Amino acid sequence: MDYFVITNDGYGLPIAERLQNEGANVTVGQVPEQPMTLLESEGEGAYETEESRRRRLFLYEGILLKRPAEEVIDEVKKRKAKDDFVFFDLNHHFRYAERLGDAATGNPPKESDLQLEIERDLANEFVREHYPKLKVAPYETFEHVKDAKRFLRGAQGRWVLKGRAEDSSTVVPSSPVAELAEGEVVAALKERREEYETAGFLLEKLIQDPIEITPQRIYFDGKLVATFVCIENKPFGAGNIGPMTDCAGDMIFRIPDDAPINEIAFPPIVDKLARGHRGMFTWDGSILFDPKDGTPYFGEFCANRVGYNSFYTELTLCGGPKRYFEMVRRGENPYPQDRVATSVTLFNSLRDPCGLPKEGIPVHCTDDARKTLWLQDVASGPSGLQTAGFAHSIGVATGTARSVEEAADIAYAQLDYIAVESSVHRPKFDYLSREYPTSILNRLHKALEWNLFTVGFEVPA
């Protein structure tokens, strides 16, 4: 089976490199112009700058051979090899999937998948219609910052700021005092007015210390292959404080297909959507349980796209990408019952004057670490491996074992063998902490206490 990886922001590049290391034939297609990946609703304000584009195209330069995505898609169409597997690392590649047609298998996204992922109003209405056991928190939508400020002046409680554009920052106020929380949101709106007004935004009533759990399912040609759970830390700082990131660390594990949480997370519409997709289909929707009474609220969809960096964690749990894709294609569950996988993200804390992550910082790591780390913001420079200066995440360290503690030990041990100036990550004591209500272990314990699912690995007390 030959692999073709289509990428824009580089999420699929560590997977392509790992597939090559595992002996697979891999071709990488990179999107040259970002507008090819955007919905009309995202608008020109979502376009990248020339400097951002230069750095994006520099990702993995000198490490992997990259070709224009359209050229790669056309090559796959000419090959007409049914064994070819085309991996689209984001839903934004739906136009390339349409161009490919049925010339090969893979995980082709549809425009409707992307709409459910980033158009929050649409997602909320979808949940109201199809998810009878899931509530939608009160929210208000806005096009202009001035209207949101007026609303907040008369609103009760605290509110979370969520942009409609995919790259818009989510702002969860840290202060428990409503007036101060309002100030945090207003400050973010003022500072990044253009970012939020480009595609609009919403304010959603905040649930205090929610127990966030994300059940996920994988299908192939409409048939269920696996059910598993992701519990992630999104805030930058230990104790789940500070600004939100894509993912600062997570935990992945298999759960039974008939676990009680699945009655909430996967109503009949999900199977129907899966039957409407060829090849590999991914579905998840985060659930925010109110810790006071266990009421489940909808978080957000990641409709038909794997999550990052959780997918690197999944691939570690499943024995690598080659084994994963081969088993999923055969309709076999690659997620072991008796193991758990963990991850921690290494961030670049330095910034260039343009506001982007600092480029050109030497990345020193051993040969063994190079084979196990999922490096993201890297390229080959004159003096060796260096940061590309496009993404905040330098890379992800993962580990898998039959206990949470051992898996965390393995992941964090990898960080001893990579050195990048001023890089930062959340500490291991925080990963294993029971000292604050939203820690990964506390959320896992709460889910087990509520009998949402069972697990086959060792969980610390």
N, C-alpha and C positions, 0 to 999 in steps of 0.2 A: 504494500500500500504506500503510494507516494503522497506526501503532504504539501499543501499549499497554504501558507499563512498570510492572510490579508490584514494589514494593520494601518492605523493612522497615528495614534499617540504612542505606539510602541509596546502596548501591553502584551502582545503576542510574541515579541522578540525573544524573551527568555525561554518561552516554550519551544520556539523554532530551534534555538541553540541546543536545548536539552534533547529534542528529537534527533538532531544531528549527532550529538554525542552518543545517543543510543543506537546509532547505525541506520537511521531512516534517511531517505532521500527527501529533502526539504527545499522548497522554493518560497521566497518571501516577496510579497507584493506590498509596497507602501504607497499610501494615498499621497499624490503630489500636491494637490490643492484641496484645502479643507472644505470649501463650499460643496464639494461633491458628497459630503457626509452629513450635511445639515438639513433639517426640516425647514420648510418655508417659515414656520412660526418662530424659529430661532432668530431670524433676521440678520442683517449685515453686521449688527453690533457684536455678533458672536464670532465674526471672522478673526483669525489670528493675525498678529502683526508680522511684518517681514522678518524681524529678529526671532520671534517665536517659531516661525516656519523654518528658518535656517537651523535652529537648534533641534527641532523635531526631526528634520531629515538627517541630522547628524547622529541620531541615536543608533548605536551598534555599528557605526561606520568603522570599517576595518576589521570587524568581527564577523558579520554576516553579509553576504552579497544580497543587495536589495534591488528590486526592479519596480517600475511603475505598476500599480495594482491593476490597471486596465489591461496592460500588456500581459500580465500573468493570467488574468481571467480569460483573455482571448486564447492563450496557449492551452489552457485546460479545456476550453470548448473544442478546439481542434483535435486534441488528443482523444476525446470521447472514451476515456478509460474509466469504467465504472468503479474500479478500485481506488481511484484518486479520492483523497479526502481534503476538502477545502475548509479551513478553519477561519471563520470571521471573528476577530477578537472583540468586536463591538457591534451593537445593533445599527450604528450609523452607516454600516456598509451595505444597507439594504439595496441600494442602487446597483452595486456590484453583484449582489446575489441575483437580482432580477436579470442582469446581463448574462450571468452564468446559466440560468435556467436549470434544466435537469441534466446537464452534461456531466455532473459528478455529484457525489454525496458530500456530506459535511454538516454544518449547522447554519444553513442560510437564513438570515433574519428577514423579516417583513417590515414595511413601514409602520404597520399597526403595532408591532412589538416596540419600536422606538417611541411611538406616541404614548403608549402606556407607561413607558419608563420615565419620560421627561415631562409629559403634560399632566401635571398633578390634578387639575380639575377633572380631566378625563378619567384618570385612575380612581379618584374618589367616587365618581359616578358609577364606574365599573364595579367597584366594591359594593356600593349600595344596591346595585341590581343583582349581583351574582353571589355575594358572600353573606348569607343570612346570619352567620354566627360571629361576624366581625363588625365592629362599630367604626365609624369615621369621626374623628375628633372635630369639634367646631372649627371652622376656618373662614377667612375672608380673602377674596382675591383683589389685586390692585394692578393698575398699569403705571401709576405715578406715585412717587415717594410722598408728595405733599398730602395725598389722600390717605395714605397709611398713617402718617403722623397725626392727622386729624382723628382717625379712628382710634389710635392708641390713647389719645388724650381722654377719651370717654369710655374705654374698654376696662373690664374687670379682669384681674388675674394676670398671668404671664403668657407671652406668645412667642412661638418659634418662627423665625424668618426662613422661608424656603423660596428659592428662585425657580422659575420655570425652565430656564436654559440649563442644560446639563452641567456646565461648568460653574454655575452660580453657587456661591457658598451658602451652606446652611448655618444659621446662627442660632444656637441654643443659649439663652441667657444664663449666666452662672449665678447671679444673685437671687436669693429667695425673696427679696423685697421687690414688690411689683413696680414701684417707681424707678428703682435702679435697673431692673430688668428692661423696662421700657427704654431707658437711656442707652443700654447696650444695643438694642435693636435699632433705635433711631440713629445712633452713631454709625452703625454698619451701613444703613441706608444712605446716609449722607456721604460717607467715604466712597461707596461703590454704587453711586446712583446709576451710572450708565449700565453697569453690569446687570442690575435688577430691572431697570426700565426697558431694556432691550426686548425681552420676551415676557415681561410681567413677573409678578411674584405673589406669594400668599403669606398670610399670617395664620398660624395654626395654634390652637389652645394647647399649652404645654401640659404634659402629664409628668408629675414629679417622680423622678427616679424610676422610670419604667423598666420592667423586665423585658428587654428586647431579645427576641428569639427569631431566627430566620430559617424556617423549614424550606427545603428545596427538593425538587424532583428532576430527574433526567429521563427522557423518553428517547426511543429511536424508532422511526417510522410509525409513530403513534402508540407504541407499546411501552408501558412503564418499565424502566430498568432499575432505578434506585431512588430511595428516599433518604435524605440526610439533613443534618442541621448545621448551621453556622451561627456561632456566637462571636461577635466582634467588638473590639474597642475602636471607636472612631475618634474620640478626642485625642489631642496631641499629648497631653500630660498624664502622669500617673494619678490615679484616683479619678480618672475620667473628667479632668478639668482642662481648660484651655481650648484653643480653636479646633474645629473639626477637620479631620483629614479624610482621605479616601478610606484608609484603614491603617491603624497603628499596630494591630495584632489581632489574631482570631483563633478560633478552635473549630475543628470540623470532625464530625463523627456520624456514623450510620445509625438510623433508627428503623424500627419495624414499619412496613408499609401500612399496617393497620393501627399505628399509634394514635391515641386520642387527639393529639394536636393536629393530625392530618384532616380531621373532620372540619376544623376551623380553616386550615390553610389551603385545602385543595377541594373546593366544591366541584360539581360535575362539569362546569365550564372549562376547567383546566384540561381534563381529558379530551374535551371537544376541540380545544385549541391545539392540543398535541396531535390529534388526528389530522389537523389541517396543515401540519408542517412535515416536510420530507426530512429524513435523516435525524440528526440529533436536535432535540428540543429541550431547553432548560426553562424551568419556571420557579420563581421564588417571590415571596412577598413578606417583608418583615412584619412581625406582630409585636406590638407594645402592650404588655400586660400591666394593668394598673396594680401596683403592689398592695394596695389596700384591700381590694376585693377580687382581683384576678380578671377583671373585665378586659377582653382583648380588643385593642384598637389597631387599625391599619397604619402601617408605617410608610412603605413605598415599595413599588415593584422593581424588579430587575428582570423584566419579561424577556425570555429567550436570549439572555446573554449571561455568560459566566461572570462571577464577581471577582474583583481584584482588591486585595491580594488573596482572597479566599481560594481562588482557583489554583494558585500555586500550592496552597496547603492541601487542597483536594488531591492534586497530582502526586504530592508526596505520600499521602495516605494510601493512594491506589498503586504505588510502585512505579510512578513515572508516566509521562504523557503517552509513550508508545503503547504500553500495556493498557492504559486507560482507554484510549481511542479504539484500540483493537477489540477490547472486551465490550465496550458500549455498542460498537457496530454489530457485534454478534448477539446483542441483547442480553449480555451477561453483566451482573452487578459487580463492578470492580472495587466497591467499598467494603473492606473487611469488617466483620461484626465485632471483633475483639480488640480493635485498635482505635486510637485517637490521634489527630494531628494538630500541631500548634504552629503559630508563626509570630514573628516580630519584625517590624519594618524599621530599616535604618534610614534616617532622614538627613538631608543636607540642610544645615541651619544657616548657611551663608547665602547672601544675596548680592547680585550684581547691581550696579546703579540703575539699570533698566527695570529692576524689580523681579527679574527672573532668578531662579537658583544659580549660584555661582558655577560657572563652567571652568573646565580645565584643572580642577583639583585632582591631584594624583590619587588613584584608587589602588592601594596595595593589598593584595591577598595571596594566600598560598595557592598552589595548584589544586590541592584537594578541596579547599574552600571554593575555588572557582567552579568546581564541578557540582557543588551542592547548593550554593547560593543562587537565588533567582535575581540576578542583577538587572536593573531597569534603566536608570539614567546614566548610562556609560557609553563610551566610544573609545576607540584606539587612537591615542594621540602620538606626538613625536617621541615622548618618553615612556609610552606604555598606556595602560588603562587609565582613563580619567573620566570625570563627570562631564556629561554633555550639556548640562545647564538648562534642561527643558522641564524635567519633573522634580518634585520635591523628594520623591522616594528614590534613594540610591539603589536599594535592593531589599529583598525579603529573605529572612532565614527561617527555615521550617524544620520540624522534627516530628517523627511518629513513633509510637510505642504502645504498650498495653496499659500504660497508666499516664495520667495527665502530667504528673511530676517528671517522669522520665522523658516524655515527649518535649516538655519545656526545657529540660536540661540539654537535650540534643540540639534544639533550635538555638538556644542562647550560647551554647558552646561554639557554634560557628562564628559568632561575632568576635571571638578572640583571635580569629585568623583573617580579619579584614580591618584595615586602618585607613580612615579618610578624615582629613582635617575637619574638626568642628562638627563631625557627624553625631547624631543623637538618636536615642531609642528609649522606649519605655522599659524600665528595669524588670528583672525576673521576679523579684519579690512582689511587684505590683501584679504581674500576671497571675501569680498564685495566691493573691490576697483574698481574705474574707473580711477585710476591715471597712469596706464601704459597700453600700447596697447594690450598686450596678456593676461590680466586678464580674469578670467572666465566671469565676467559680460560684459566686453567689447566685448568679442567674441560672447556672446549671443546677445547683442545689434546689432552687425554687421550682424549676420546671419538674424535677424529679419528685419533689414534695407534692406538687399538684397533679402528679401522675400523667403528665403530658406525653411522656415517652419513657422507654427503658433504654439502658445502654449496656454494652458488653465489656467495658473496660473499667479499670480501677479509678475511682474518683476520690480525691483527698477529702478528709473530714472537714 
